[in-house]
């Protein structure tokens, strides 16, 4: 939702900023929400106009829209509820303050200047609300793609480091297939598209809800002699129309050699005397001398990395075969499962990251708690568990670090945190801690290679991730596909495409929705099931996109759930559209269910899938690539899909069982305690 703004009538600016209950008679507050200035609308469609207003005297009013003094639309005010206005102004009298007008576009003119006024029922003007210019275009002759390069800001000097590039691009008649970023005239990368932009006028742009794009631009290797660069963003629609949506020249800052040197010379923080361990403080462990592992994780909710840890602890029988304690910032649905295994869960609260002194103080508190327990080794789950590495260093405990994120170390801070939200010294000690780990474990060789600049090669190893193949086999024997379809309300004749995972821009569900919309006329039996919905703004955007494209009968949106096997069972095809993945659990599970997988060729996925043998690969960040991939799969005989699915299952059954990786991980932890 756009920020609410206050506007005032001519010579009544004293009303601005007041609540309705504070206004004198004839004073008013209000706003034109849509259209935005300069919006584009296709000839023959309607210009949707809406906003809100309020007057203290509650007189019956009209909002009238006019073009060149000719009335073109009218709305009786007080007929639309606006709970957002009530919330913003803390005044319940604003509950029915909304209005809306639809203006048809029957004549093509370059611009329409729409004026809005507030009238009494007898036609007297109470206030001039304002005006908006709207561009009317004919898609057969006009270029209708619109967009903007938002970041970096115009004139902003850029550091020779990671830089966030973002903006938006959309068309009123077809999806934007991709956005390319050029640096000094050369293609640098395909941007992530489908990013939430609830501020883009979705009435004129049905794809506007997800019209954002973004990428991380790496400027660390730009030579010192180059003092400026030109960035240019070009979007291409599904039909191939290309438009430059942003082109700017930016100065580059001089390289800061002093900061670079800090990464090397920063000394280890000493362990404060206040948390030094004594024999009297240690809480005794059972006398069986079992391994005692402390685990740091960033989250206890559903998600690939969290489920990796859950599966590891389950298959290795943590709490029975060895002691395990998990530290996480806050609770989540996995907490109960872990405790039922006999694993202690300690909630640490969020650790401040913007101030090194506050960061150290919080680590002191955690050290005091940890030092009273006789831990042997520490396991860090994901890069985001990095505070545990500094704690391990301070306590002289060996640690194993499992990194799931496929971002290089110097860019991962921008990928995982808002810009400048993590203090430089915290980044520095974390970088050093990466090199001090006994083992750094990756899911894919391509991800491992991203870290070899800061980790000794002998410490960086790949351990293949796995899934519980036995439980999947048991489920398939117990529940038939037909039964699963009946339970889900899906017809047996439907071709069901499944995407399972947190609904977020990185996983590109919105690209698949737009691709399905473009081919549903050819494949009417196609159904798309998205499992992983929440109350996030991006899910709101995805829901709005489905409504705008009238796909309610085609796309099924399912909330985040732990009961996922039923959805694999109903599917005919699994799609992974992510632009960054190491080796997603969901793909392995789908393959174990004998599902053919259509996946982006990124990081570990290209190491897992052989195209047309045990799955299908395509290039990420492109709606057209998704369209072509879906058409490719849908054109195959069912026997070929069965063959690919069975090949996928055989691979997972033999090489990606979770019992194997659990055994390897526990062995690594044990070797840290007894290297011999």
N, C-alpha and C positions, 0 to 999 in steps of 0.2 A: 504494500500500500504506500502511496506517495505521502510524504510529510504533509500534515495539515498546515495550511497557511491562513493567516488572517488578512482580510482586505477591508477597506473602509470606503464609504461613499465620499464624493467630493465635499470638502469643507467639514468632514466629520471624522478626521483622523484620530480624534480623542477616543473614539470607540475601539480603536485597534488594541488588541490584547486584553480586552475586558471579557468577563463572563457575561452570559445573557442576563443573569440576575442583577448585574451591576450597571446595565445599560439604561440610559434615559430613553424615553419615547423617541421613536424615529431613528435611533442609532441602530446599526446592524453590523453583523460579522458574517463572513461567508467566503466561498472559494469556487472557482471553476476547476474541476478535477480533470476532465477531458473535454475536447481534444487538447493536446499540447500545442504550443506554438510551432508551426512548420510541419505538423503531421501530414502524412500522405494517405489519400483514400482513392480507391479505384472507382472510375466513373460507373454509374449505375448502382453503386452500393449506397449505404447511408453513412452520414457522419453522426456518430453517437456522441451526444453532449450530456454531461452530468456535473453535478456539484451539490453544494448545500448553502443554506443561508438561514438567518434567524433575525427576528425583530422583537423587541421587548413588548410592543403593544399587541402582538399576535393577530394583527389584521390579516384577513384573507388576501393572498397575494398571488401573482402570476410571474413566472419567469418567461420572457419572450426573447426569441432569437430572431435577428433580422440581418439581411444582406442588402447593402445599399438602400437602407431605409425601408425595405420591403419585408414584412413579417414572414418567416419561413417555418416557425415552430413555436409551440407554447407548452408550458407545464404548470399545472396547479401545484403550488408548493405544499409541503407538509404531508406528502403522500408516500414518501420513501423513508424507511428507517435507516438511521446512521449511528449505530452503536459506537463506531470508531470516533465520531465527533463528540459523543457523550463522554467517552473515555479521555479524549484529548483535553476537553475543557472542564471536565468534572461537573457537568451540568445536565441533569436529566431532562430539562426542557428542550434539549436539542435532539431528542430521540427521533422525531419525525421531520428532520430539517432538510431532507434530500429532495432533489428534482432531477429530471432527465428529459431530454428532447432528442428525437431522431430527425435528421434533415436529409431528404433524398438528394442525390446528385444526378440530375437528368441532363445537364448541359455541361460540356467540357470547357472549363475556363482554367487558365493557369493557376489562379489562386481564388479562394473564397475568403473574404474577411467577414467573420461572423461576429456580430455584436450582441451582447446579452444585457438585458435590463430587467429591473424589478418593478412591477406595476401593481397598482390596486385594481380591483375588479372593474372600476369605472374607467380604467385606462390611464390614470395619472401615474407619471414616472416617479417612483420613490428613490431609485438609485440606479446608476449605471454600473453594472457589475464588472464589465471589461469586454475584451474581444480576443479572438484567436484567428490566426491565418492558417488555412488548410490548403494543401496542394492537391488538386484533382488530376489524376493521370489516367491515360488509356494504355493498358498493358500491351496492346498490339503495336504501339508506336513509341512508348516512353520507357525509359529505364526507371524501374520502381524500387530498386534495392536502396535501402537506407542504412546508415550506421555511423559509428564514431569511434575514434581511437581515444579512449579516456586516460589511460596511463601508459607511459609516463606523462606527467603534466607538461604542457607546452612550456618550453624555456627552462625546464628542470635539468640541471647538470647531473649526469649519471656517473655513479661509481663504477670502477672496473671490477665488478662483482656480479652476483645474480641480480637481475632486474625483473620486476613484475610488469608484464605487458597485458593490457586488458581493454575491452571495449564491447561494442555490440554491432550486430549486422543482421538485417532481416529483410524479408520481402513480403508483400501482401498476398502473393499468388502462389508461391512455392517455397520449399525449404531452402535455406542456405546450406549448401553441401559441405563447404569447408572454408576456412579462413587461413591464408598463408601469410607469414611474416617474412619480410625481406629486410636485410641489413646491407646498406650500401649497394642496393640493386641486386643482391644475390639472395636466393631462397635460403632462409635460415631454418625454418621448421613449420610444420602444420600445427596450428593452434588447437587447443582444446575448445570445442564448441558445445552448445547446449547448456551453457551456464545460466543460472537464474537471473532474469531481468524483469521483475514484476513492475518496474517503472516504465517499460516501453509500452506504448499504446496498443493493447491487444485487440481493440475493436477494429482498427484498420490493419493490424498485423497479427493474424492468428497464431503465428509462430513467435510472437514477441516475448512471450513468457520465458522462453529459453533461448533468447537471441544473443546472450553474452558469449564472449570468447576470452581466453586467457592463455598465457604461457609464461614460462620462466626463461628469460634470455640470459645466457652465460657470457659475460663480458670480461672474464678473468684473463683471457689470453689475448685481448686486444693489445697490439704493440704500443709502447709509450709514445712513439712518434705520431700516432693517429690521435688527433685532438677532438674530433667530432665524428658522429655517425648519423646516417639517415635511416629512420625506421619507416617502413611502409607496410600497411595491412591491406590485403586484397581478398575480397570474398568472391566465391563462385557459387551460383545457385545450382539446383539440381539439373536445370536445363543447359547449364554451361555458361550463363551470362556472368562476366567478371566485372567487378566494380572496385575502384580504389576507395576505401572508406577512411583512410587516414594516412598522412605522409608528413613527417616532421623531422627536423634536424636537431640533434641534441649535442651539447658540449660534453666532453668526458673529463672527469676530475683527474688530477694527477694521482698516480699510484701511491698508496700509503705504505711505504716499506717498513715503517716502524710497527704498524699493526701486524703486518705479515710476520715480523720477527717475534712478536709476542707468542705466537702459536708454538714456537720452538723453545723459548727460554722460560716460559711461565713455570714457576716451581709448584710442586704438590703442596696442597694445603695441609698443615700439620694437624694431627688429631688433638683436639683440646683436652687438657688434663681433666676437665669436668666430666668427661665421659669415658675415662680410662677404665678398663675392666679390672675388677678384683675377684678373687675366688668367692668372696661372700656375696657378690652381686649376681653371679651367674645362676640362672634357673637350671637345675639339673635335668638332664634328659634321661630317658629310660636306659638302663645299663646294657642294652644289647648292642651298643656301639654302631647303630645304623647311621647311614649318611644323613646329615641334617642340612637341608637346602633352603636358602632364602630366595624368594622369587619376587622380582619387581615387574609389574605390568602396568600399562597406562590406562587400562579400561577393563571392566568386568561385564560389559554388554555383549550382545551378539555381534560378531565380526570375525573376519578370517583369522587375524592374529590371535585374538582371544580364544577362538575355538581351537587353534593350533595348540595353545597351551593346555586347554581343557583336555584335548585328546591325548596329549603327551602325559599328563598327570593320570588320566584314567588308564591308559594302556600300560604305564609303568607301575601302576598300583601304588601311587604316592599315598602316604598316610598309613600304608601297610608294610610295603617293602622298605620304605625310607621315610624320614620325617620331612615335611614340607610346610612352609609358611609363605603366604602370598601377601605382598603389600601393593595396594592400589589406591589411587586418590579418592575414589568414591565407590559406593556400592553399585551393583548391577545384577541382572538375572543369573549370572554364573556364580554369584557368591554362595547361594544355597547349595548348588551342586558341589562346589568345592568343599564346603563344610561337611556335607554328607559323606564325602570321601575320607573324612578325618583330617582335613587340611585346615589349619588356622588361617583366617583372613584378617588382616589388619588394614584399616582405612586410615590413610595418612593425611587426607585433605590435600588440596592443591598447594603446590610448592611455588612460591613467587619466583619469577624468572627475569624480571626487569631490573633487579638490583642485586648485585653480587653479595652485599652484606646480608640482606634478608635471606638470600639463598643459603648462605653458609649457616645462618642461625637456624633455619629450618632443618638443614642436614644435621646440625648438632643435636637437635631434638630426636631425630630418627636414630642417630648413632646411640644416644642414651638408651633408647628402647631396645635397639638391636644388641647392644653390648651385654645385656643381661641374659642373652640366649646364646647357646653354644653352637653357632652355625659353622659349617665346614666350608661352604662354597656358595656363591651367589649366581643366580641365573637372571639375565635381563631379557624380557620379552618385548621386542620391537625397539627401534632407535629411540622412541619417545620415553622409554624407561631409563634414559641416560643419567638421572640423578643417582640411581643405584650404582653406577660405575664409579662415580666420585666417592660415594660412601665405601665401596669395596676397597678403593685405593687407600682411603684414610684409615681403614681398619686392617689393612694388610691381608685381606681375604682374596683368594683367587676367584675369578669370575668368568663366566661364559656368556656371550652376548649373541642372542638370536635376532638378526635384523631381517625384517620382512619387506622393508620399503626399498623400491628400486629407484632411489634418487642418489646422486653422488653427494658426498659429505658436505661440500661447500654450497650446495643448493637445497639440501633437505630442510634447512631452517626456514627458508622462504616457502617451501612446499607445506610445511607442517604448522607454521606459526605466522601470525600477522607481522608485517614488516616492523623491525625495531622493537619487538615485544620481548626479545631475549637479549640480555646483556652480553656484550662482547666477551667478557672474561669467562662467562658460563660456556659460551661456544668454544672458547679456547681450551678450557680444561676438559671439555667433553671430547674434543678432537684428540687431545693427548691420551685420554682414557681409552679411546678406540685402539690405539697402538699398544696398550698395556694389558688387554684382555688375553687370557690364556688361549681362548678360542673365540673366533667370531664366526657364527654359523649363518649360512645363506641357503635359500631354497633353490637358487639357480646360478649357473656359472656366470651368466651375463650380469647378474646383480653383484656377485663377488668381484668381478672385474672393476666395477665402479668404485670400489673401496681400496684397491691395492696401492693407491698413492699415500694412504695413511695407516695401513695395516700391513705388517710383515706377511709375506705370502704364505709362510709356513703356519701362521695362526688362522688364516682365512680358509675355511673349508665349506664344502657343499654337502648338506645332508638332505636327501630327498624327503620331501614332505609326504605324508600318507593319510589315508582315510580308513575307516573301520569297514573293511570289505566284508567281513563275516556278518555284521549286522545288516548291511545292504542286501546281501544274498538272502538272509532270513526274511527280510521285509518283502522282497520280490516273490518269494515262495508263498508268503502269507496273504499278500494283497495283489490281485490281478490288476492289469491296466484298466480293464472295463469297470471293475469295482471302484477304482480310484476316480475314474471319470464321472461315474454316477454320483459319488460323494461330493465331487467338486462342481456338479451341475454343468459339465461340459459334454457336448455331444460326441458320440463315437466317430462321426464322420469328420470332425474338426481336425485340422492340422495345428497342434498346439506348440507354440514356441515359448520356451521358458527362459526368463532371466531371474536369477536368485542372488540377492546381495543387497547391501545398503543402497538405497536410491539416492545417488549423488552424481554431480557432474562427471567425476572421474570415471564412473562406470557407464556413462553415456546411454542410459535408458531412453532419454529423450530423442536421441538420434534414431534409435530403432523404432520408436513410435512414429516419427516422421517418415521413415522408410516404409513401414507397414501402411501408413495412410496413402502413400503414393502407389502401392501395388495391390491394395485390397480389392480394387475393381477387377483385377485379373485372377485373384485367388480369394474368392469369397468365403472359402472354408477356413481361412487363416484366423487363428486366435493367438493373442499375445498375453501371457501371464507374467506379471511383475510382482515378485515377492520381496518385501523389504521396505514397505512404506512406513513413514513415521509422521510426525507433525512438523517437520522441518520446512523452511521456506521453499526449498527445492521441490519437495513433494507437492506443496501447494501449486507450484508452477507446472509440475507434470500433470497434476489433476486438471488444471486449467487448460493445458494443451490438449488433453484428451477430450475435454468438453468442446473446445473451440473447433477441433477437427471432426467432431461428431463420431467419435470412436468408442462410445460407451458400451456398445454391444460387441466390440472387437477386442478391447484391452481390459483385462481384469487386474485390478490393483489390490494386492494383499498386504496386510500389515506385517511387520516384523514378527516372526514366530520361530519357536524352537522345533515345531513339527514340520519339518521340511521334506521328509521322504515322500509324503503323499504327492507333492508337487513335481518331484522328479518322475514319479510313477505315471502321472497323467501326460507327460510331455512326449513330443515326437522329435524335438530339436532343442538343444540348449545353446543360447547365445551369450558369449562374453564379449562385450564391446568396449572394455576398459582401455584407456590409453596408457595406463601404468599398472602393471601387475607383476609380481615375482612368479608365484605359482599358486593360483587361487584354489582353495579347498573345494569351492563349488564346482569347478571344472572337473576335478578328479572324481568327485561324487557323481556328477552327471555321467562321466565315462563309465564308472562302475555300474551304473544303472543301464548300460548298453545304449546310451543316448549318443547320437552323432553330435559333435560340438562345432559350431561356427564361431571362431574366435579371432580376435585381433592378434597379429604377430608381434608381440612385445615381450621382451625379456624371457622369462622361463617358459612362456607358452609356446614359443617357437622351438624350444628344446624338447617339449613334451609331445607336440602334435606334428605328425607328418601329413602334409596336405593330401587329401583324397584317400589316405590310407586309414588313419584312425581319427580323422576330423578334417576340418576345413579352416583355412586361414585367410585373413584379409587385412588390409592396411587400416590403421585407426584414424579417428578424427575426420571422418567423411561419411555423410549420409549416402552419397552415391555408392561408396564401397559396400555399405550395409545392404542397399537395394540389390546390387549385383550379387552379393553373397547369398541373400535370401532367394533370389531368382535361380541361382545356380543350384542350391540345395533342392528347391521345390521342383526343379525340372528333372531330377534324378528318379529312377525307378525305386520303388520301395525296397527291392532286394539289395540295391546298392547301399541304401541307408542302413539296412540291417547289417550288412557286411562291415561297414565302417563302425557301427556301434559295437559289434562283437569284437572287432579288433581293438577298439578303445578299452573295452572291459578287460580283455586278456592282458593288456599292458598294465593296467592299474592293479589287477589281481596279483601279478607276478613281481612288480617293482615298486609299487606305491602303497603298501599296506602299513598302517600306522603302528603296528606292533614293532616293525623293523626300525622305524625312525625313533620310537620311544626307547628301544634298547640301545641305539647308538648314542642318544642324548644323555641317558643315565650313565653310560660308560664314559663319556666325555667329562661329566661332572665328577665321577669317581676318580678319574685319572688326575684331576686337579688336586685332589686331596692326597692321593697316593700315586705319584707319577710313575713309580716302578711297576 
